[in-house]
Amino acid sequence: MFEFYKIRKFVKHVSFMRSPVLVKRIFKGYYNSLIRRNDTLRSIELAIDYKCQATCHKCYSANLGTHFPNPNYVDKPLMTVDEIRNTIDQAMDLGIIHVNITGGEPTLRSDLAEIVEVCRPKEIMVSLVTNALSLSKEKLKTLSELGLNLLQVSLDSADPKTHDELRGVPGCYDKVMQTATWAKEFGVNLCFTTVLSTESTSNGSETRKLLEVAERENAYLLICDSASVGGWSEQGEKVMTREERDTTLFELMKHPLTRHHNMYNFRGKIGCPASHEKVYITSHGDVTPCNLVHDTYGNVLNMPLADILKKMRNDPLWSQTHDTCPRYLEEEFATRGGVAI
């Protein structure tokens, strides 16, 4: 049965389609996937830096950044604006409709406005993930004028003290709420992001409180998966089992304000989009299937993105689509290819 809540979510999703070019690209993506049965790259997560002022213990990129650094990785040069432009141009040729700029904390880069601009926000959806600590009102105004479509602000708890403790920064919650006010002022779509874990869902009232905050701020709540990677590499007990995750997510997605990365696929069904419709690109150019999978299949600085995708999709694990996160398919996940970063 196609529940009413799914219709409400889809109508809200359609409201993001501000550009005729974007609408055309969306229809082309569905045509290529559903009619021609060809994989079409829909979205890229683009990390532009791994520096961050917060010390979140659950950060998926903590091992790539400054808190628990990989010495062979953290000192590599960041992609320049021109290198990012070239990467986006390649991705546009492959069909993308969305670029999600992330980190670390992307607002720490002084050339953030230039990066947003080369992501072509007038043609596709461009979103920015932030903890809000370094995002000034003037900077957000500039980004909105460039066409930034969506601001994704991390929110771990509806309780200010708890959120600040989890982030390791006093006053972080207040900065999140101030940023939410600015987003509404400048007409930037807003969502709060929170991580699905045994900690966050052991008490159902916490999620309800987050949804109350989202409703109050005219935002929605993006539910992100957790995995034994980054800051949680040694804290597997905080990562849900597949059964816990699927059951919890099913209930959460009934609420009209909840979203999940796997909701909208060109294939027309809910499932993991990694490698087929979505990839993660590190701040140094390495391409992985997902931000929770730190195995690279090539680097955009010395290999065309199309060739990297072909190599990735030839891997037995990523050659097929999955109804759930492949990290829960332990035996299959252990056979994956790629080179650890």
DOFISE-679390 format. One record per residue (C-alpha): chain; x, y, z; residue in three letters. Coordinates in steps of 0.001 Angstrom, whole numbers, plus 500000, padded with zeros to 6 digits. Layout:
<rs>
[r "A" [X Y Z] "Ala"]
...
</rs>
This chain:
<rs>
[r "A" [500000 500000 500000] "Met"]
[r "A" [501278 503460 499114] "Phe"]
[r "A" [500777 505203 502451] "Glu"]
[r "A" [499700 508833 502661] "Phe"]
[r "A" [502890 509792 504509] "Tyr"]
[r "A" [504919 508792 501453] "Lys"]
[r "A" [502861 511152 499283] "Ile"]
[r "A" [503474 514012 501720] "Arg"]
[r "A" [507212 513347 501679] "Lys"]
[r "A" [507286 513233 497876] "Phe"]
[r "A" [505400 516544 497583] "Val"]
[r "A" [507915 518147 499958] "Lys"]
[r "A" [510763 516673 497914] "His"]
[r "A" [509320 518107 494694] "Val"]
[r "A" [509395 521574 496260] "Ser"]
[r "A" [513210 521488 495996] "Phe"]
[r "A" [513005 521451 492188] "Met"]
[r "A" [513547 525134 491530] "Arg"]
[r "A" [515294 524902 488156] "Ser"]
[r "A" [513887 523718 484795] "Pro"]
[r "A" [517336 522237 484128] "Val"]
[r "A" [517072 520215 487332] "Leu"]
[r "A" [513595 518925 486467] "Val"]
[r "A" [514857 517806 483060] "Lys"]
[r "A" [517828 516021 484644] "Arg"]
[r "A" [515555 514248 487138] "Ile"]
[r "A" [513263 512931 484411] "Phe"]
[r "A" [516287 511836 482370] "Lys"]
[r "A" [517642 509977 485396] "Gly"]
[r "A" [514398 508074 485895] "Tyr"]
[r "A" [514213 507296 482165] "Tyr"]
[r "A" [517766 505931 482070] "Asn"]
[r "A" [517258 503822 485193] "Ser"]
[r "A" [513696 502556 484784] "Leu"]
[r "A" [513370 502302 481000] "Ile"]
[r "A" [516916 501829 479700] "Arg"]
[r "A" [518034 499953 482857] "Arg"]
[r "A" [521283 501889 483052] "Asn"]
[r "A" [522850 503062 486302] "Asp"]
[r "A" [522791 506857 486516] "Thr"]
[r "A" [524885 508711 489069] "Leu"]
[r "A" [522367 510752 491064] "Arg"]
[r "A" [524368 512278 493903] "Ser"]
[r "A" [527876 512791 495200] "Ile"]
[r "A" [528979 513507 498743] "Glu"]
[r "A" [531935 515834 498421] "Leu"]
[r "A" [534231 516274 501410] "Ala"]
[r "A" [536278 519450 501088] "Ile"]
[r "A" [538251 519311 504351] "Asp"]
[r "A" [538612 517081 507416] "Tyr"]
[r "A" [539387 519770 509970] "Lys"]
[r "A" [536697 520303 512597] "Cys"]
[r "A" [536228 522227 515848] "Gln"]
[r "A" [534003 519529 517379] "Ala"]
[r "A" [535132 516182 518812] "Thr"]
[r "A" [532113 513986 518090] "Cys"]
[r "A" [532925 510415 519093] "His"]
[r "A" [530664 508979 516374] "Lys"]
[r "A" [532110 510910 513406] "Cys"]
[r "A" [532524 508611 510380] "Tyr"]
[r "A" [535495 510635 509107] "Ser"]
[r "A" [537339 510968 512434] "Ala"]
[r "A" [540086 508625 511211] "Asn"]
[r "A" [540604 510802 508123] "Leu"]
[r "A" [540771 514091 509981] "Gly"]
[r "A" [542572 515689 512886] "Thr"]
[r "A" [541106 513888 515906] "His"]
[r "A" [542191 510297 515140] "Phe"]
[r "A" [544272 511003 512043] "Pro"]
[r "A" [545562 508554 509496] "Asn"]
[r "A" [549132 509907 509122] "Pro"]
[r "A" [549268 508745 505514] "Asn"]
[r "A" [546124 510675 504662] "Tyr"]
[r "A" [545569 513797 506705] "Val"]
[r "A" [548583 515664 505318] "Asp"]
[r "A" [547678 515207 501659] "Lys"]
[r "A" [546793 518450 499815] "Pro"]
[r "A" [543124 519351 499550] "Leu"]
[r "A" [541473 519511 496158] "Met"]
[r "A" [541575 523032 494747] "Thr"]
[r "A" [538544 524895 493437] "Val"]
[r "A" [539598 524131 489854] "Asp"]
[r "A" [539992 520426 490649] "Glu"]
[r "A" [536563 520408 492268] "Ile"]
[r "A" [535119 522195 489221] "Arg"]
[r "A" [536560 519516 486939] "Asn"]
[r "A" [535136 516772 489145] "Thr"]
[r "A" [531678 518356 489143] "Ile"]
[r "A" [531788 518771 485364] "Asp"]
[r "A" [532503 515043 485007] "Gln"]
[r "A" [529726 514187 487446] "Ala"]
[r "A" [527286 516416 485554] "Met"]
[r "A" [528031 514448 482389] "Asp"]
[r "A" [527169 511277 484323] "Leu"]
[r "A" [523758 512623 485368] "Gly"]
[r "A" [523999 513988 488911] "Ile"]
[r "A" [521181 516102 490328] "Ile"]
[r "A" [522697 516692 493781] "His"]
[r "A" [526009 517584 495414] "Val"]
[r "A" [526256 517366 499196] "Asn"]
[r "A" [529247 519365 500495] "Ile"]
[r "A" [530599 517901 503695] "Thr"]
[r "A" [533744 517405 505764] "Gly"]
[r "A" [535052 517577 508525] "Gly"]
[r "A" [533560 521020 508832] "Glu"]
[r "A" [533314 522552 505337] "Pro"]
[r "A" [532732 526114 506574] "Thr"]
[r "A" [536353 526218 507758] "Leu"]
[r "A" [537521 526548 504155] "Arg"]
[r "A" [538004 530182 503202] "Ser"]
[r "A" [537067 529428 499578] "Asp"]
[r "A" [533727 527788 500455] "Leu"]
[r "A" [531708 530288 498406] "Ala"]
[r "A" [533789 529517 495316] "Glu"]
[r "A" [533310 525798 495890] "Ile"]
[r "A" [529541 526174 496194] "Val"]
[r "A" [529508 528195 492983] "Glu"]
[r "A" [531447 525618 490934] "Val"]
[r "A" [528992 522949 492135] "Cys"]
[r "A" [526471 524742 489871] "Arg"]
[r "A" [523615 525425 492338] "Pro"]
[r "A" [521568 527154 489630] "Lys"]
[r "A" [521317 523850 487751] "Glu"]
[r "A" [521221 521117 490416] "Ile"]
[r "A" [520587 520770 494144] "Met"]
[r "A" [523545 521757 496304] "Val"]
[r "A" [523474 521166 500055] "Ser"]
[r "A" [525936 521905 502847] "Leu"]
[r "A" [526529 519881 506025] "Val"]
[r "A" [527660 521918 509025] "Thr"]
[r "A" [527890 521927 512815] "Asn"]
[r "A" [527073 525684 512570] "Ala"]
[r "A" [529998 526770 514735] "Leu"]
[r "A" [531835 528717 512021] "Ser"]
[r "A" [528896 529702 509847] "Leu"]
[r "A" [528300 533435 510184] "Ser"]
[r "A" [525154 535220 509081] "Lys"]
[r "A" [527073 537032 506345] "Glu"]
[r "A" [528571 533798 505020] "Lys"]
[r "A" [525176 532071 504907] "Leu"]
[r "A" [523672 535077 503131] "Lys"]
[r "A" [526396 534862 500471] "Thr"]
[r "A" [525817 531125 500011] "Leu"]
[r "A" [522063 531643 499699] "Ser"]
[r "A" [522618 534278 497006] "Glu"]
[r "A" [524789 531800 495109] "Leu"]
[r "A" [521881 529348 495152] "Gly"]
[r "A" [522599 527004 498088] "Leu"]
[r "A" [519477 524865 498254] "Asn"]
[r "A" [519689 523051 501556] "Leu"]
[r "A" [521494 523481 504876] "Leu"]
[r "A" [522009 520273 506858] "Gln"]
[r "A" [522798 521151 510472] "Val"]
[r "A" [523934 518419 512868] "Ser"]
[r "A" [521708 518000 515934] "Leu"]
[r "A" [522404 515169 518370] "Asp"]
[r "A" [519870 516019 521060] "Ser"]
[r "A" [516957 518339 521758] "Ala"]
[r "A" [518580 519048 525110] "Asp"]
[r "A" [521197 521828 524784] "Pro"]
[r "A" [523505 520395 527451] "Lys"]
[r "A" [523477 516895 525951] "Thr"]
[r "A" [524077 518169 522414] "His"]
[r "A" [527011 520315 523565] "Asp"]
[r "A" [528542 517401 525476] "Glu"]
[r "A" [528264 515062 522484] "Leu"]
[r "A" [529856 517709 520259] "Arg"]
[r "A" [532502 518641 522814] "Gly"]
[r "A" [531796 522363 522362] "Val"]
[r "A" [529861 524539 524855] "Pro"]
[r "A" [527253 526729 523175] "Gly"]
[r "A" [527004 524567 520068] "Cys"]
[r "A" [523235 524016 520474] "Tyr"]
[r "A" [522558 527755 520666] "Asp"]
[r "A" [524605 528288 517505] "Lys"]
[r "A" [522526 525624 515725] "Val"]
[r "A" [519302 527390 516663] "Met"]
[r "A" [520695 530784 515599] "Gln"]
[r "A" [521699 529309 512241] "Thr"]
[r "A" [518212 527869 511805] "Ala"]
[r "A" [516806 531390 512208] "Thr"]
[r "A" [519171 532745 509567] "Trp"]
[r "A" [518305 529934 507142] "Ala"]
[r "A" [514633 530844 507352] "Lys"]
[r "A" [515473 534531 506896] "Glu"]
[r "A" [517430 533841 503694] "Phe"]
[r "A" [515017 531254 502306] "Gly"]
[r "A" [517424 528309 502536] "Val"]
[r "A" [515778 524930 503097] "Asn"]
[r "A" [516762 523479 506460] "Leu"]
[r "A" [517139 520029 507902] "Cys"]
[r "A" [518656 518667 511074] "Phe"]
[r "A" [520800 515545 510821] "Thr"]
[r "A" [521099 512925 513526] "Thr"]
[r "A" [522767 509520 513672] "Val"]
[r "A" [520837 506296 514151] "Leu"]
[r "A" [522428 504313 516986] "Ser"]
[r "A" [521625 502296 520069] "Thr"]
[r "A" [522292 505464 522093] "Glu"]
[r "A" [519899 507723 520206] "Ser"]
[r "A" [517002 505276 519946] "Thr"]
[r "A" [517141 503483 523301] "Ser"]
[r "A" [514783 506176 524500] "Asn"]
[r "A" [512070 506836 521924] "Gly"]
[r "A" [511197 510163 523523] "Ser"]
[r "A" [514542 511619 522395] "Glu"]
[r "A" [513671 511151 518727] "Thr"]
[r "A" [510214 512628 519312] "Arg"]
[r "A" [511836 515675 520907] "Lys"]
[r "A" [514122 516100 517882] "Leu"]
[r "A" [511068 515960 515634] "Leu"]
[r "A" [509404 518620 517783] "Glu"]
[r "A" [512429 520868 517257] "Val"]
[r "A" [512312 520216 513501] "Ala"]
[r "A" [508612 521084 513356] "Glu"]
[r "A" [509147 524247 515372] "Arg"]
[r "A" [511956 525382 513069] "Glu"]
[r "A" [510113 524446 509849] "Asn"]
[r "A" [512764 521854 509071] "Ala"]
[r "A" [512899 518112 508634] "Tyr"]
[r "A" [515001 515451 510330] "Leu"]
[r "A" [517520 513496 508270] "Leu"]
[r "A" [518292 510101 509792] "Ile"]
[r "A" [521864 508951 509106] "Cys"]
[r "A" [523119 505382 509482] "Asp"]
[r "A" [525939 504511 511865] "Ser"]
[r "A" [528715 502001 511297] "Ala"]
[r "A" [531890 500680 512902] "Ser"]
[r "A" [534024 503213 511077] "Val"]
[r "A" [535831 506407 512037] "Gly"]
[r "A" [535181 507352 515645] "Gly"]
[r "A" [533137 504213 516210] "Trp"]
[r "A" [535691 501765 514818] "Ser"]
[r "A" [536186 500366 518313] "Glu"]
[r "A" [532643 500965 519632] "Gln"]
[r "A" [530593 498388 517759] "Gly"]
[r "A" [528109 498065 520627] "Glu"]
[r "A" [526712 501484 519709] "Lys"]
[r "A" [525962 500392 516138] "Val"]
[r "A" [522565 498805 515603] "Met"]
[r "A" [522118 495307 514252] "Thr"]
[r "A" [520427 495049 510868] "Arg"]
[r "A" [517153 493995 512505] "Glu"]
[r "A" [517266 496879 514999] "Glu"]
[r "A" [518117 499354 512266] "Arg"]
[r "A" [515431 498209 509816] "Asp"]
[r "A" [512699 498058 512470] "Thr"]
[r "A" [513576 501459 513945] "Thr"]
[r "A" [513929 503114 510565] "Leu"]
[r "A" [510595 501721 509359] "Phe"]
[r "A" [508813 503315 512314] "Glu"]
[r "A" [510685 506617 512090] "Leu"]
[r "A" [509986 507018 508377] "Met"]
[r "A" [506239 507084 509036] "Lys"]
[r "A" [506622 510605 510389] "His"]
[r "A" [506157 513295 507709] "Pro"]
[r "A" [509274 515199 508807] "Leu"]
[r "A" [511772 512312 508671] "Thr"]
[r "A" [514079 511603 505744] "Arg"]
[r "A" [516745 509020 504957] "His"]
[r "A" [519437 508900 502267] "His"]
[r "A" [517903 505757 500759] "Asn"]
[r "A" [514418 507195 500262] "Met"]
[r "A" [514611 508512 496709] "Tyr"]
[r "A" [516337 506445 494051] "Asn"]
[r "A" [516057 506582 490277] "Phe"]
[r "A" [515372 502847 490440] "Arg"]
[r "A" [512026 503630 492045] "Gly"]
[r "A" [512560 501637 495241] "Lys"]
[r "A" [514093 502149 498649] "Ile"]
[r "A" [517567 500682 499011] "Gly"]
[r "A" [521276 501407 499247] "Cys"]
[r "A" [522365 503734 496411] "Pro"]
[r "A" [526123 503238 496944] "Ala"]
[r "A" [528136 502947 493698] "Ser"]
[r "A" [525032 502781 491508] "His"]
[r "A" [523547 506204 492172] "Glu"]
[r "A" [525753 507757 494817] "Lys"]
[r "A" [529455 507966 495680] "Val"]
[r "A" [531632 509687 498238] "Tyr"]
[r "A" [534643 511780 497195] "Ile"]
[r "A" [537220 512658 499832] "Thr"]
[r "A" [538866 516055 500138] "Ser"]
[r "A" [541908 514554 498398] "His"]
[r "A" [539976 513127 495445] "Gly"]
[r "A" [539620 509462 496395] "Asp"]
[r "A" [536291 507947 495342] "Val"]
[r "A" [534537 505422 497596] "Thr"]
[r "A" [531063 503862 497340] "Pro"]
[r "A" [529854 505597 500499] "Cys"]
[r "A" [531003 507804 503359] "Asn"]
[r "A" [530782 504728 505620] "Leu"]
[r "A" [533067 502672 503367] "Val"]
[r "A" [536664 503903 503320] "His"]
[r "A" [537877 501888 500331] "Asp"]
[r "A" [538886 503823 497239] "Thr"]
[r "A" [538555 502627 493649] "Tyr"]
[r "A" [540491 505510 492150] "Gly"]
[r "A" [541275 509197 492460] "Asn"]
[r "A" [539619 511879 490317] "Val"]
[r "A" [542900 513786 490147] "Leu"]
[r "A" [544464 511091 487972] "Asn"]
[r "A" [541581 508939 486703] "Met"]
[r "A" [538275 509860 484994] "Pro"]
[r "A" [535259 509544 487291] "Leu"]
[r "A" [533459 507361 484732] "Ala"]
[r "A" [536335 504857 484782] "Asp"]
[r "A" [536359 504807 488584] "Ile"]
[r "A" [532631 504060 488636] "Leu"]
[r "A" [533096 501262 486115] "Lys"]
[r "A" [535860 499740 488238] "Lys"]
[r "A" [533740 500052 491382] "Met"]
[r "A" [530675 498485 489781] "Arg"]
[r "A" [532777 495548 488577] "Asn"]
[r "A" [533451 494654 492210] "Asp"]
[r "A" [531101 491710 493021] "Pro"]
[r "A" [529807 493456 496159] "Leu"]
[r "A" [528961 496711 494387] "Trp"]
[r "A" [527831 495173 491096] "Ser"]
[r "A" [524438 494482 492639] "Gln"]
[r "A" [521948 496639 494506] "Thr"]
[r "A" [521095 495981 498149] "His"]
[r "A" [517867 496535 500070] "Asp"]
[r "A" [519844 497429 503189] "Thr"]
[r "A" [523262 498861 504025] "Cys"]
[r "A" [525898 496382 502750] "Pro"]
[r "A" [527875 496838 505964] "Arg"]
[r "A" [525236 494613 507580] "Tyr"]
[r "A" [525999 491850 505059] "Leu"]
[r "A" [529139 490836 506922] "Glu"]
[r "A" [530287 487893 504788] "Glu"]
[r "A" [529693 489718 501501] "Glu"]
[r "A" [531149 492992 502810] "Phe"]
[r "A" [534356 491208 503787] "Ala"]
[r "A" [534939 490254 500128] "Thr"]
[r "A" [534853 493847 498833] "Arg"]
[r "A" [537660 495194 496704] "Gly"]
[r "A" [539131 498675 496716] "Gly"]
[r "A" [542135 500030 498598] "Val"]
[r "A" [541787 501195 502197] "Ala"]
[r "A" [542436 504905 502679] "Ile"]
</rs>
